Amino acid sequence: MSEFRLIENIEVMACRNSAERVVKAVNRGDLAQAKDLARKHEIAWHLADCEFQTLNQPHRNNDFCDDE
């Protein structure tokens, strides 16, 4: 269980670092780099997460309740 939490925390920190890079580029005034980093952030984190959720749909019925 602790390995799962460690992996989950690493993913959250990596996502946050990715988003912070976009903010830092905006603060520097480098809008081209900010746009590129934001696109990469969306592809790496948000679209990948949506794709994972779409491919791994939960069961539509509860197999434990079908034994009536």
All heavy atoms as TSV, in Angstrom:
chain	resi	resn	atom	element	x	y	z
A	1	MET	N	N	0.823	-1.199	0.000
A	1	MET	CA	C	0.000	0.000	0.000
A	1	MET	C	C	0.864	1.259	0.000
A	1	MET	O	O	0.539	2.224	-0.648
A	1	MET	CB	C	-0.920	-0.046	1.225
A	1	MET	CG	C	-1.908	1.068	1.257
A	1	MET	SD	S	-3.076	0.916	-0.093
A	1	MET	CE	C	-4.466	1.695	0.615
A	2	SER	N	N	1.974	1.231	0.711
A	2	SER	CA	C	2.811	2.426	0.774
A	2	SER	C	C	3.476	2.717	-0.570
A	2	SER	O	O	3.728	3.879	-0.886
A	2	SER	CB	C	3.855	2.286	1.869
A	2	SER	OG	O	4.734	1.220	1.576
A	3	GLU	N	N	3.758	1.661	-1.374
A	3	GLU	CA	C	4.346	1.891	-2.696
A	3	GLU	C	C	3.363	2.632	-3.598
A	3	GLU	O	O	3.755	3.497	-4.383
A	3	GLU	CB	C	4.754	0.569	-3.357
A	3	GLU	CG	C	5.916	-0.124	-2.696
A	3	GLU	CD	C	5.476	-1.071	-1.595
A	3	GLU	OE1	O	4.266	-1.362	-1.496
A	3	GLU	OE2	O	6.341	-1.522	-0.832
A	4	PHE	N	N	2.083	2.277	-3.465
A	4	PHE	CA	C	1.061	2.954	-4.264
A	4	PHE	C	C	0.996	4.432	-3.907
A	4	PHE	O	O	0.927	5.284	-4.777
A	4	PHE	CB	C	-0.300	2.294	-4.048
A	4	PHE	CG	C	-1.414	2.991	-4.770
A	4	PHE	CD1	C	-1.565	2.850	-6.137
A	4	PHE	CD2	C	-2.304	3.799	-4.088
A	4	PHE	CE1	C	-2.579	3.495	-6.824
A	4	PHE	CE2	C	-3.327	4.451	-4.758
A	4	PHE	CZ	C	-3.460	4.297	-6.125
A	5	ARG	N	N	1.016	4.745	-2.620
A	5	ARG	CA	C	0.973	6.152	-2.192
A	5	ARG	C	C	2.207	6.896	-2.667
A	5	ARG	O	O	2.122	8.057	-3.043
A	5	ARG	CB	C	0.834	6.252	-0.686
A	5	ARG	CG	C	-0.518	5.844	-0.189
A	5	ARG	CD	C	-0.714	6.375	1.208
A	5	ARG	NE	N	-1.926	5.877	1.793
A	5	ARG	CZ	C	-3.109	6.449	1.667
A	5	ARG	NH1	N	-3.230	7.543	0.964
A	5	ARG	NH2	N	-4.169	5.929	2.247
A	6	LEU	N	N	3.362	6.249	-2.637
A	6	LEU	CA	C	4.592	6.876	-3.098
A	6	LEU	C	C	4.489	7.213	-4.577
A	6	LEU	O	O	4.811	8.327	-4.992
A	6	LEU	CB	C	5.786	5.955	-2.835
A	6	LEU	CG	C	7.144	6.476	-3.305
A	6	LEU	CD1	C	7.519	7.742	-2.550
A	6	LEU	CD2	C	8.201	5.403	-3.113
A	7	ILE	N	N	4.027	6.263	-5.377
A	7	ILE	CA	C	3.872	6.502	-6.818
A	7	ILE	C	C	2.856	7.610	-7.064
A	7	ILE	O	O	3.064	8.491	-7.900
A	7	ILE	CB	C	3.458	5.200	-7.533
A	7	ILE	CG1	C	4.613	4.212	-7.523
A	7	ILE	CG2	C	3.005	5.472	-8.967
A	7	ILE	CD1	C	4.249	2.825	-7.993
A	8	GLU	N	N	1.754	7.579	-6.312
A	8	GLU	CA	C	0.729	8.607	-6.467
A	8	GLU	C	C	1.292	9.986	-6.135
A	8	GLU	O	O	1.046	10.958	-6.855
A	8	GLU	CB	C	-0.449	8.270	-5.558
A	8	GLU	CG	C	-1.724	8.960	-5.923
A	8	GLU	CD	C	-2.876	8.423	-5.082
A	8	GLU	OE1	O	-2.787	8.497	-3.835
A	8	GLU	OE2	O	-3.853	7.942	-5.669
A	9	ASN	N	N	2.062	10.100	-5.062
A	9	ASN	CA	C	2.662	11.380	-4.687
A	9	ASN	C	C	3.669	11.860	-5.722
A	9	ASN	O	O	3.743	13.055	-6.018
A	9	ASN	CB	C	3.331	11.278	-3.314
A	9	ASN	CG	C	2.330	11.218	-2.189
A	9	ASN	OD1	O	1.183	11.616	-2.351
A	9	ASN	ND2	N	2.754	10.704	-1.054
A	10	ILE	N	N	4.442	10.946	-6.277
A	10	ILE	CA	C	5.416	11.311	-7.318
A	10	ILE	C	C	4.690	11.854	-8.545
A	10	ILE	O	O	5.117	12.850	-9.130
A	10	ILE	CB	C	6.297	10.096	-7.669
A	10	ILE	CG1	C	7.236	9.779	-6.505
A	10	ILE	CG2	C	7.077	10.333	-8.952
A	10	ILE	CD1	C	7.980	8.468	-6.649
A	11	GLU	N	N	3.590	11.207	-8.928
A	11	GLU	CA	C	2.834	11.682	-10.088
A	11	GLU	C	C	2.247	13.069	-9.838
A	11	GLU	O	O	2.269	13.928	-10.721
A	11	GLU	CB	C	1.717	10.702	-10.425
A	11	GLU	CG	C	2.209	9.436	-11.068
A	11	GLU	CD	C	1.079	8.474	-11.391
A	11	GLU	OE1	O	-0.073	8.728	-10.997
A	11	GLU	OE2	O	1.352	7.465	-12.052
A	12	VAL	N	N	1.717	13.298	-8.648
A	12	VAL	CA	C	1.148	14.611	-8.321
A	12	VAL	C	C	2.236	15.682	-8.357
A	12	VAL	O	O	2.036	16.771	-8.905
A	12	VAL	CB	C	0.450	14.569	-6.942
A	12	VAL	CG1	C	0.118	15.963	-6.459
A	12	VAL	CG2	C	-0.799	13.723	-7.014
A	13	MET	N	N	3.403	15.372	-7.795
A	13	MET	CA	C	4.499	16.343	-7.796
A	13	MET	C	C	4.991	16.617	-9.210
A	13	MET	O	O	5.286	17.765	-9.564
A	13	MET	CB	C	5.639	15.844	-6.915
A	13	MET	CG	C	5.307	15.889	-5.435
A	13	MET	SD	S	6.519	15.088	-4.360
A	13	MET	CE	C	8.061	15.618	-4.976
A	14	ALA	N	N	5.074	15.590	-10.047
A	14	ALA	CA	C	5.526	15.779	-11.425
A	14	ALA	C	C	4.537	16.634	-12.210
A	14	ALA	O	O	4.938	17.512	-12.984
A	14	ALA	CB	C	5.719	14.428	-12.105
A	15	CYS	N	N	3.243	16.394	-12.005
A	15	CYS	CA	C	2.220	17.193	-12.680
A	15	CYS	C	C	2.307	18.646	-12.233
A	15	CYS	O	O	2.222	19.565	-13.043
A	15	CYS	CB	C	0.839	16.614	-12.395
A	15	CYS	SG	S	-0.491	17.480	-13.245
A	16	ARG	N	N	2.478	18.851	-10.939
A	16	ARG	CA	C	2.583	20.213	-10.405
A	16	ARG	C	C	3.817	20.919	-10.951
A	16	ARG	O	O	3.759	22.088	-11.327
A	16	ARG	CB	C	2.633	20.167	-8.873
A	16	ARG	CG	C	2.613	21.540	-8.241
A	16	ARG	CD	C	2.616	21.474	-6.725
A	16	ARG	NE	N	1.488	20.723	-6.242
A	16	ARG	CZ	C	1.532	19.861	-5.223
A	16	ARG	NH1	N	2.650	19.651	-4.584
A	16	ARG	NH2	N	0.456	19.218	-4.839
A	17	ASN	N	N	4.952	20.207	-11.018
A	17	ASN	CA	C	6.177	20.795	-11.573
A	17	ASN	C	C	5.990	21.165	-13.033
A	17	ASN	O	O	6.484	22.203	-13.486
A	17	ASN	CB	C	7.354	19.831	-11.419
A	17	ASN	CG	C	7.820	19.722	-9.993
A	17	ASN	OD1	O	7.542	20.577	-9.168
A	17	ASN	ND2	N	8.519	18.652	-9.683
A	18	SER	N	N	5.282	20.331	-13.767
A	18	SER	CA	C	5.013	20.612	-15.173
A	18	SER	C	C	4.186	21.893	-15.320
A	18	SER	O	O	4.480	22.737	-16.165
A	18	SER	CB	C	4.287	19.422	-15.798
A	18	SER	OG	O	3.942	19.673	-17.130
A	19	ALA	N	N	3.160	22.031	-14.491
A	19	ALA	CA	C	2.326	23.234	-14.548
A	19	ALA	C	C	3.109	24.468	-14.094
A	19	ALA	O	O	2.945	25.561	-14.653
A	19	ALA	CB	C	1.089	23.052	-13.675
A	20	GLU	N	N	3.983	24.310	-13.102
A	20	GLU	CA	C	4.783	25.439	-12.625
A	20	GLU	C	C	5.734	25.949	-13.697
A	20	GLU	O	O	6.009	27.147	-13.772
A	20	GLU	CB	C	5.563	25.045	-11.372
A	20	GLU	CG	C	4.692	24.956	-10.134
A	20	GLU	CD	C	5.449	24.485	-8.911
A	20	GLU	OE1	O	6.669	24.188	-9.019
A	20	GLU	OE2	O	4.819	24.398	-7.845
A	21	ARG	N	N	6.232	25.051	-14.552
A	21	ARG	CA	C	7.104	25.486	-15.640
A	21	ARG	C	C	6.364	26.421	-16.593
A	21	ARG	O	O	6.930	27.378	-17.111
A	21	ARG	CB	C	7.646	24.280	-16.399
A	21	ARG	CG	C	8.802	23.646	-15.702
A	21	ARG	CD	C	9.414	22.559	-16.552
A	21	ARG	NE	N	9.384	21.364	-15.720
A	21	ARG	CZ	C	9.086	20.158	-16.116
A	21	ARG	NH1	N	8.814	19.930	-17.371
A	21	ARG	NH2	N	9.073	19.155	-15.282
A	22	VAL	N	N	5.090	26.136	-16.816
A	22	VAL	CA	C	4.276	27.005	-17.676
A	22	VAL	C	C	4.141	28.381	-17.032
A	22	VAL	O	O	4.332	29.417	-17.684
A	22	VAL	CB	C	2.884	26.387	-17.927
A	22	VAL	CG1	C	2.016	27.335	-18.743
A	22	VAL	CG2	C	3.003	25.046	-18.623
A	23	VAL	N	N	3.846	28.409	-15.752
A	23	VAL	CA	C	3.672	29.677	-15.037
A	23	VAL	C	C	4.964	30.476	-15.042
A	23	VAL	O	O	4.956	31.695	-15.264
A	23	VAL	CB	C	3.192	29.414	-13.592
A	23	VAL	CG1	C	3.200	30.695	-12.775
A	23	VAL	CG2	C	1.812	28.790	-13.600
A	24	LYS	N	N	6.088	29.819	-14.825
A	24	LYS	CA	C	7.379	30.517	-14.822
A	24	LYS	C	C	7.690	31.113	-16.191
A	24	LYS	O	O	8.219	32.222	-16.289
A	24	LYS	CB	C	8.497	29.572	-14.382
A	24	LYS	CG	C	8.447	29.253	-12.901
A	24	LYS	CD	C	9.533	28.271	-12.513
A	24	LYS	CE	C	9.422	27.914	-11.042
A	24	LYS	NZ	N	10.418	26.922	-10.633
A	25	ALA	N	N	7.354	30.387	-17.253
A	25	ALA	CA	C	7.590	30.912	-18.604
A	25	ALA	C	C	6.720	32.141	-18.859
A	25	ALA	O	O	7.175	33.112	-19.469
A	25	ALA	CB	C	7.315	29.834	-19.647
A	26	VAL	N	N	5.477	32.119	-18.383
A	26	VAL	CA	C	4.598	33.282	-18.531
A	26	VAL	C	C	5.163	34.458	-17.751
A	26	VAL	O	O	5.198	35.591	-18.243
A	26	VAL	CB	C	3.154	32.954	-18.062
A	26	VAL	CG1	C	2.311	34.220	-17.972
A	26	VAL	CG2	C	2.509	31.950	-18.988
A	27	ASN	N	N	5.633	34.207	-16.533
A	27	ASN	CA	C	6.192	35.280	-15.705
A	27	ASN	C	C	7.445	35.882	-16.315
A	27	ASN	O	O	7.701	37.075	-16.138
A	27	ASN	CB	C	6.496	34.764	-14.290
A	27	ASN	CG	C	5.233	34.502	-13.503
A	27	ASN	OD1	O	4.174	35.020	-13.816
A	27	ASN	ND2	N	5.347	33.680	-12.472
A	28	ARG	N	N	8.215	35.074	-17.040
A	28	ARG	CA	C	9.402	35.594	-17.739
A	28	ARG	C	C	9.018	36.366	-18.993
A	28	ARG	O	O	9.834	37.055	-19.577
A	28	ARG	CB	C	10.322	34.437	-18.137
A	28	ARG	CG	C	11.139	33.852	-17.038
A	28	ARG	CD	C	12.242	32.947	-17.582
A	28	ARG	NE	N	11.770	31.995	-18.573
A	28	ARG	CZ	C	11.362	30.761	-18.318
A	28	ARG	NH1	N	11.343	30.319	-17.088
A	28	ARG	NH2	N	10.972	29.960	-19.290
A	29	GLY	N	N	7.793	36.211	-19.442
A	29	GLY	CA	C	7.347	36.871	-20.660
A	29	GLY	C	C	7.595	36.054	-21.910
A	29	GLY	O	O	7.416	36.546	-23.026
A	30	ASP	N	N	8.006	34.814	-21.752
A	30	ASP	CA	C	8.277	33.941	-22.888
A	30	ASP	C	C	6.996	33.182	-23.229
A	30	ASP	O	O	6.811	32.022	-22.856
A	30	ASP	CB	C	9.411	32.981	-22.545
A	30	ASP	CG	C	9.943	32.248	-23.756
A	30	ASP	OD1	O	9.321	32.343	-24.836
A	30	ASP	OD2	O	10.969	31.568	-23.621
A	31	LEU	N	N	6.106	33.847	-23.954
A	31	LEU	CA	C	4.797	33.277	-24.229
A	31	LEU	C	C	4.848	32.100	-25.202
A	31	LEU	O	O	4.034	31.182	-25.111
A	31	LEU	CB	C	3.849	34.348	-24.737
A	31	LEU	CG	C	3.585	35.500	-23.746
A	31	LEU	CD1	C	2.621	36.505	-24.350
A	31	LEU	CD2	C	3.060	34.963	-22.435
A	32	ALA	N	N	5.811	32.109	-26.113
A	32	ALA	CA	C	5.937	30.986	-27.044
A	32	ALA	C	C	6.308	29.713	-26.287
A	32	ALA	O	O	5.724	28.649	-26.519
A	32	ALA	CB	C	6.980	31.298	-28.111
A	33	GLN	N	N	7.268	29.831	-25.365
A	33	GLN	CA	C	7.650	28.662	-24.581
A	33	GLN	C	C	6.514	28.255	-23.643
A	33	GLN	O	O	6.268	27.064	-23.451
A	33	GLN	CB	C	8.914	28.922	-23.765
A	33	GLN	CG	C	9.371	27.679	-23.033
A	33	GLN	CD	C	10.586	27.913	-22.163
A	33	GLN	OE1	O	10.881	29.047	-21.798
A	33	GLN	NE2	N	11.279	26.842	-21.828
A	34	ALA	N	N	5.803	29.228	-23.082
A	34	ALA	CA	C	4.677	28.918	-22.192
A	34	ALA	C	C	3.594	28.144	-22.947
A	34	ALA	O	O	3.042	27.175	-22.423
A	34	ALA	CB	C	4.101	30.197	-21.607
A	35	LYS	N	N	3.318	28.566	-24.172
A	35	LYS	CA	C	2.313	27.872	-24.981
A	35	LYS	C	C	2.759	26.453	-25.293
A	35	LYS	O	O	1.965	25.507	-25.198
A	35	LYS	CB	C	2.073	28.656	-26.271
A	35	LYS	CG	C	1.001	28.087	-27.148
A	35	LYS	CD	C	0.778	28.948	-28.375
A	35	LYS	CE	C	-0.270	28.352	-29.280
A	35	LYS	NZ	N	-0.488	29.153	-30.478
A	36	ASP	N	N	4.033	26.279	-25.630
A	36	ASP	CA	C	4.556	24.948	-25.933
A	36	ASP	C	C	4.519	24.061	-24.695
A	36	ASP	O	O	4.105	22.898	-24.764
A	36	ASP	CB	C	5.984	25.071	-26.458
A	36	ASP	CG	C	6.560	23.732	-26.876
A	36	ASP	OD1	O	5.904	23.026	-27.674
A	36	ASP	OD2	O	7.659	23.383	-26.391
A	37	LEU	N	N	4.932	24.599	-23.544
A	37	LEU	CA	C	4.915	23.824	-22.308
A	37	LEU	C	C	3.491	23.481	-21.889
A	37	LEU	O	O	3.233	22.379	-21.388
A	37	LEU	CB	C	5.625	24.593	-21.194
A	37	LEU	CG	C	7.142	24.713	-21.329
A	37	LEU	CD1	C	7.690	25.682	-20.290
A	37	LEU	CD2	C	7.805	23.355	-21.190
A	38	ALA	N	N	2.563	24.402	-22.089
A	38	ALA	CA	C	1.163	24.135	-21.740
A	38	ALA	C	C	0.586	23.026	-22.613
A	38	ALA	O	O	-0.146	22.158	-22.128
A	38	ALA	CB	C	0.339	25.408	-21.890
A	39	ARG	N	N	0.939	23.033	-23.888
A	39	ARG	CA	C	0.478	21.976	-24.790
A	39	ARG	C	C	1.048	20.633	-24.359
A	39	ARG	O	O	0.339	19.628	-24.285
A	39	ARG	CB	C	0.899	22.301	-26.226
A	39	ARG	CG	C	0.404	21.304	-27.262
A	39	ARG	CD	C	0.915	21.641	-28.657
A	39	ARG	NE	N	2.355	21.639	-28.744
A	39	ARG	CZ	C	3.100	20.531	-28.867
A	39	ARG	NH1	N	2.528	19.362	-28.920
A	39	ARG	NH2	N	4.409	20.604	-28.953
A	40	LYS	N	N	2.336	20.608	-24.039
A	40	LYS	CA	C	2.973	19.368	-23.592
A	40	LYS	C	C	2.386	18.898	-22.261
A	40	LYS	O	O	2.209	17.703	-22.043
A	40	LYS	CB	C	4.476	19.560	-23.470
A	40	LYS	CG	C	5.159	19.712	-24.808
A	40	LYS	CD	C	6.631	19.998	-24.651
A	40	LYS	CE	C	7.294	20.189	-26.003
A	40	LYS	NZ	N	8.707	20.554	-25.888
A	41	HIS	N	N	2.079	19.845	-21.376
A	41	HIS	CA	C	1.476	19.501	-20.085
A	41	HIS	C	C	0.109	18.857	-20.301
A	41	HIS	O	O	-0.210	17.846	-19.688
A	41	HIS	CB	C	1.345	20.755	-19.219
A	41	HIS	CG	C	0.621	20.527	-17.933
A	41	HIS	ND1	N	1.244	19.994	-16.831
A	41	HIS	CD2	C	-0.659	20.755	-17.561
A	41	HIS	CE1	C	0.364	19.895	-15.840
A	41	HIS	NE2	N	-0.793	20.357	-16.262
A	42	GLU	N	N	-0.683	19.430	-21.190
A	42	GLU	CA	C	-2.011	18.882	-21.460
A	42	GLU	C	C	-1.913	17.476	-22.054
A	42	GLU	O	O	-2.636	16.567	-21.647
A	42	GLU	CB	C	-2.790	19.791	-22.396
A	42	GLU	CG	C	-4.187	19.289	-22.658
A	42	GLU	CD	C	-4.987	20.181	-23.586
A	42	GLU	OE1	O	-4.400	21.068	-24.228
A	42	GLU	OE2	O	-6.193	19.972	-23.664
A	43	ILE	N	N	-0.995	17.294	-22.999
A	43	ILE	CA	C	-0.837	15.976	-23.624
A	43	ILE	C	C	-0.355	14.952	-22.595
A	43	ILE	O	O	-0.889	13.843	-22.520
A	43	ILE	CB	C	0.151	16.058	-24.810
A	43	ILE	CG1	C	-0.472	16.848	-25.963
A	43	ILE	CG2	C	0.565	14.661	-25.276
A	43	ILE	CD1	C	0.512	17.199	-27.066
A	44	ALA	N	N	0.618	15.332	-21.803
A	44	ALA	CA	C	1.229	14.380	-20.874
A	44	ALA	C	C	0.340	14.031	-19.696
A	44	ALA	O	O	0.350	12.897	-19.232
A	44	ALA	CB	C	2.553	14.938	-20.367
A	45	TRP	N	N	-0.440	14.988	-19.222
A	45	TRP	CA	C	-1.189	14.752	-17.991
A	45	TRP	C	C	-2.687	14.630	-18.215
A	45	TRP	O	O	-3.296	13.650	-17.834
A	45	TRP	CB	C	-0.879	15.839	-16.966
A	45	TRP	CG	C	0.547	15.773	-16.558
A	45	TRP	CD1	C	1.553	16.595	-16.958
A	45	TRP	CD2	C	1.148	14.793	-15.715
A	45	TRP	NE1	N	2.747	16.188	-16.422
A	45	TRP	CE2	C	2.527	15.085	-15.646
A	45	TRP	CE3	C	0.669	13.688	-15.019
A	45	TRP	CZ2	C	3.418	14.316	-14.895
A	45	TRP	CZ3	C	1.545	12.925	-14.265
A	45	TRP	CH2	C	2.899	13.245	-14.217
A	46	HIS	N	N	-3.295	15.618	-18.819
A	46	HIS	CA	C	-4.754	15.626	-18.910
A	46	HIS	C	C	-5.286	14.669	-19.968
A	46	HIS	O	O	-6.197	13.887	-19.699
A	46	HIS	CB	C	-5.270	17.052	-19.152
A	46	HIS	CG	C	-4.888	17.982	-18.050
A	46	HIS	ND1	N	-5.455	17.912	-16.806
A	46	HIS	CD2	C	-3.978	18.974	-17.987
A	46	HIS	CE1	C	-4.923	18.828	-16.031
A	46	HIS	NE2	N	-4.015	19.486	-16.725
A	47	LEU	N	N	-4.721	14.694	-21.164
A	47	LEU	CA	C	-5.210	13.804	-22.211
A	47	LEU	C	C	-4.872	12.350	-21.909
A	47	LEU	O	O	-5.676	11.457	-22.176
A	47	LEU	CB	C	-4.651	14.227	-23.573
A	47	LEU	CG	C	-5.114	15.601	-24.079
A	47	LEU	CD1	C	-4.492	15.896	-25.435
A	47	LEU	CD2	C	-6.626	15.681	-24.137
A	48	ALA	N	N	-3.706	12.118	-21.346
A	48	ALA	CA	C	-3.333	10.747	-20.983
A	48	ALA	C	C	-4.263	10.212	-19.903
A	48	ALA	O	O	-4.674	9.048	-19.944
A	48	ALA	CB	C	-1.891	10.702	-20.505
A	49	ASP	N	N	-4.624	11.056	-18.946
A	49	ASP	CA	C	-5.538	10.632	-17.883
A	49	ASP	C	C	-6.929	10.353	-18.444
A	49	ASP	O	O	-7.564	9.370	-18.081
A	49	ASP	CB	C	-5.602	11.698	-16.795
A	49	ASP	CG	C	-6.280	11.209	-15.539
A	49	ASP	OD1	O	-6.061	10.045	-15.168
A	49	ASP	OD2	O	-7.031	11.988	-14.937
A	50	CYS	N	N	-7.388	11.208	-19.346
A	50	CYS	CA	C	-8.706	10.988	-19.970
A	50	CYS	C	C	-8.702	9.697	-20.784
A	50	CYS	O	O	-9.670	8.943	-20.764
A	50	CYS	CB	C	-9.082	12.159	-20.865
A	50	CYS	SG	S	-9.500	13.653	-19.974
A	51	GLU	N	N	-7.620	9.448	-21.510
A	51	GLU	CA	C	-7.525	8.226	-22.311
A	51	GLU	C	C	-7.526	6.996	-21.410
A	51	GLU	O	O	-8.181	6.000	-21.699
A	51	GLU	CB	C	-6.258	8.254	-23.154
A	51	GLU	CG	C	-6.097	7.059	-24.060
A	51	GLU	CD	C	-4.853	7.149	-24.927
A	51	GLU	OE1	O	-4.381	8.266	-25.175
A	51	GLU	OE2	O	-4.357	6.091	-25.328
A	52	PHE	N	N	-6.817	7.064	-20.291
A	52	PHE	CA	C	-6.786	5.947	-19.351
A	52	PHE	C	C	-8.181	5.678	-18.791
A	52	PHE	O	O	-8.610	4.540	-18.697
A	52	PHE	CB	C	-5.805	6.257	-18.215
A	52	PHE	CG	C	-5.761	5.191	-17.169
A	52	PHE	CD1	C	-5.084	4.005	-17.406
A	52	PHE	CD2	C	-6.395	5.365	-15.956
A	52	PHE	CE1	C	-5.043	3.010	-16.443
A	52	PHE	CE2	C	-6.360	4.373	-14.988
A	52	PHE	CZ	C	-5.683	3.200	-15.234
A	53	GLN	N	N	-8.904	6.725	-18.454
A	53	GLN	CA	C	-10.247	6.563	-17.905
A	53	GLN	C	C	-11.205	6.007	-18.950
A	53	GLN	O	O	-12.091	5.224	-18.634
A	53	GLN	CB	C	-10.768	7.884	-17.352
A	53	GLN	CG	C	-10.053	8.331	-16.109
A	53	GLN	CD	C	-10.456	9.712	-15.662
A	53	GLN	OE1	O	-11.298	10.350	-16.275
A	53	GLN	NE2	N	-9.842	10.180	-14.604
A	54	THR	N	N	-11.044	6.406	-20.209
A	54	THR	CA	C	-11.910	5.927	-21.270
A	54	THR	C	C	-11.664	4.442	-21.544
A	54	THR	O	O	-12.602	3.685	-21.776
A	54	THR	CB	C	-11.674	6.722	-22.565
A	54	THR	OG1	O	-11.752	8.104	-22.276
A	54	THR	CG2	C	-12.704	6.392	-23.618
A	55	LEU	N	N	-10.403	4.032	-21.490
A	55	LEU	CA	C	-10.074	2.635	-21.773
A	55	LEU	C	C	-10.427	1.718	-20.616
A	55	LEU	O	O	-10.657	0.532	-20.810
A	55	LEU	CB	C	-8.575	2.508	-22.079
A	55	LEU	CG	C	-8.107	3.166	-23.366
A	55	LEU	CD1	C	-6.586	3.065	-23.481
A	55	LEU	CD2	C	-8.766	2.523	-24.573
A	56	ASN	N	N	-10.463	2.225	-19.416
A	56	ASN	CA	C	-10.700	1.406	-18.235
A	56	ASN	C	C	-12.028	1.775	-17.587
A	56	ASN	O	O	-12.069	2.218	-16.444
A	56	ASN	CB	C	-9.563	1.589	-17.229
A	56	ASN	CG	C	-8.261	1.065	-17.768
A	56	ASN	OD1	O	-8.221	-0.048	-18.260
A	56	ASN	ND2	N	-7.223	1.853	-17.691
A	57	GLN	N	N	-13.102	1.548	-18.310
A	57	GLN	CA	C	-14.419	1.852	-17.770
A	57	GLN	C	C	-14.748	0.905	-16.627
A	57	GLN	O	O	-14.433	-0.281	-16.686
A	57	GLN	CB	C	-15.496	1.701	-18.864
A	57	GLN	CG	C	-15.414	2.747	-19.932
A	57	GLN	CD	C	-15.778	4.120	-19.405
A	57	GLN	OE1	O	-16.657	4.257	-18.587
A	57	GLN	NE2	N	-15.092	5.118	-19.880
A	58	PRO	N	N	-15.384	1.416	-15.588
A	58	PRO	CA	C	-15.786	0.517	-14.498
A	58	PRO	C	C	-16.892	-0.422	-14.960
A	58	PRO	O	O	-17.552	-0.179	-15.968
A	58	PRO	CB	C	-16.300	1.478	-13.423
A	58	PRO	CG	C	-16.666	2.704	-14.178
A	58	PRO	CD	C	-15.756	2.784	-15.365
A	59	HIS	N	N	-17.082	-1.477	-14.223
A	59	HIS	CA	C	-18.146	-2.413	-14.569
A	59	HIS	C	C	-19.493	-1.708	-14.521
A	59	HIS	O	O	-19.771	-0.926	-13.626
A	59	HIS	CB	C	-18.154	-3.600	-13.602
A	59	HIS	CG	C	-16.936	-4.440	-13.721
A	59	HIS	ND1	N	-16.651	-5.183	-14.837
A	59	HIS	CD2	C	-15.903	-4.643	-12.880
A	59	HIS	CE1	C	-15.511	-5.811	-14.666
A	59	HIS	NE2	N	-15.027	-5.498	-13.495
A	60	ARG	N	N	-20.335	-2.003	-15.465
A	60	ARG	CA	C	-21.645	-1.357	-15.512
A	60	ARG	C	C	-22.640	-2.015	-14.559
A	60	ARG	O	O	-23.615	-1.436	-14.181
A	60	ARG	CB	C	-22.192	-1.379	-16.934
A	60	ARG	CG	C	-21.326	-0.562	-17.881
A	60	ARG	CD	C	-22.081	-0.256	-19.140
A	60	ARG	NE	N	-21.234	0.508	-20.045
A	60	ARG	CZ	C	-21.180	1.823	-20.059
A	60	ARG	NH1	N	-21.894	2.532	-19.246
A	60	ARG	NH2	N	-20.396	2.438	-20.915
A	61	ASN	N	N	-22.368	-3.244	-14.189
A	61	ASN	CA	C	-23.233	-3.904	-13.216
A	61	ASN	C	C	-22.396	-4.417	-12.055
A	61	ASN	O	O	-21.183	-4.544	-12.162
A	61	ASN	CB	C	-24.028	-5.040	-13.852
A	61	ASN	CG	C	-23.126	-6.124	-14.390
A	61	ASN	OD1	O	-21.907	-6.008	-14.353
A	61	ASN	ND2	N	-23.731	-7.177	-14.901
A	62	ASN	N	N	-23.029	-4.705	-10.977
A	62	ASN	CA	C	-22.339	-5.212	-9.811
A	62	ASN	C	C	-22.517	-6.720	-9.774
A	62	ASN	O	O	-23.609	-7.226	-9.541
A	62	ASN	CB	C	-22.919	-4.559	-8.552
A	62	ASN	CG	C	-22.123	-4.923	-7.325
A	62	ASN	OD1	O	-21.323	-5.836	-7.346
A	62	ASN	ND2	N	-22.351	-4.191	-6.251
A	63	ASP	N	N	-21.440	-7.442	-10.014
A	63	ASP	CA	C	-21.517	-8.897	-10.073
A	63	ASP	C	C	-21.940	-9.511	-8.751
A	63	ASP	O	O	-22.486	-10.609	-8.708
A	63	ASP	CB	C	-20.157	-9.478	-10.480
A	63	ASP	CG	C	-19.801	-9.134	-11.912
A	63	ASP	OD1	O	-20.748	-8.840	-12.689
A	63	ASP	OD2	O	-18.615	-9.143	-12.258
A	64	PHE	N	N	-21.723	-8.832	-7.656
A	64	PHE	CA	C	-22.069	-9.376	-6.355
A	64	PHE	C	C	-23.571	-9.296	-6.086
A	64	PHE	O	O	-24.078	-9.992	-5.238
A	64	PHE	CB	C	-21.305	-8.653	-5.252
A	64	PHE	CG	C	-19.816	-8.837	-5.383
A	64	PHE	CD1	C	-19.020	-7.805	-5.819
A	64	PHE	CD2	C	-19.219	-10.058	-5.104
A	64	PHE	CE1	C	-17.667	-7.968	-5.940
A	64	PHE	CE2	C	-17.870	-10.232	-5.230
A	64	PHE	CZ	C	-17.073	-9.191	-5.645
A	65	CYS	N	N	-24.278	-8.458	-6.815
A	65	CYS	CA	C	-25.723	-8.307	-6.614
A	65	CYS	C	C	-26.523	-9.159	-7.588
A	65	CYS	O	O	-27.736	-9.206	-7.500
A	65	CYS	CB	C	-26.127	-6.849	-6.760
A	65	CYS	SG	S	-25.447	-5.793	-5.499
A	66	ASP	N	N	-25.865	-9.806	-8.526
A	66	ASP	CA	C	-26.587	-10.577	-9.552
A	66	ASP	C	C	-26.986	-11.966	-9.074
A	66	ASP	O	O	-27.548	-12.733	-9.842
A	66	ASP	CB	C	-25.726	-10.683	-10.805
A	66	ASP	CG	C	-25.569	-9.348	-11.502
A	66	ASP	OD1	O	-26.363	-8.434	-11.258
A	66	ASP	OD2	O	-24.604	-9.238	-12.274
A	67	ASP	N	N	-26.680	-12.324	-7.854
A	67	ASP	CA	C	-26.945	-13.682	-7.364
A	67	ASP	C	C	-28.324	-13.833	-6.743
A	67	ASP	O	O	-28.552	-14.772	-6.002
A	67	ASP	CB	C	-25.888	-14.070	-6.332
A	67	ASP	CG	C	-24.501	-14.146	-6.962
A	67	ASP	OD1	O	-24.442	-14.345	-8.188
A	67	ASP	OD2	O	-23.525	-14.000	-6.229
A	68	GLU	N	N	-29.231	-12.958	-7.009
A	68	GLU	CA	C	-30.547	-13.006	-6.368
A	68	GLU	C	C	-31.368	-14.182	-6.819
A	68	GLU	O	O	-31.467	-14.579	-7.907
A	68	GLU	CB	C	-31.326	-11.727	-6.646
A	68	GLU	CG	C	-30.654	-10.533	-6.007
A	68	GLU	CD	C	-31.402	-9.256	-6.324
A	68	GLU	OE1	O	-32.532	-9.307	-6.854
A	68	GLU	OE2	O	-30.861	-8.201	-6.040
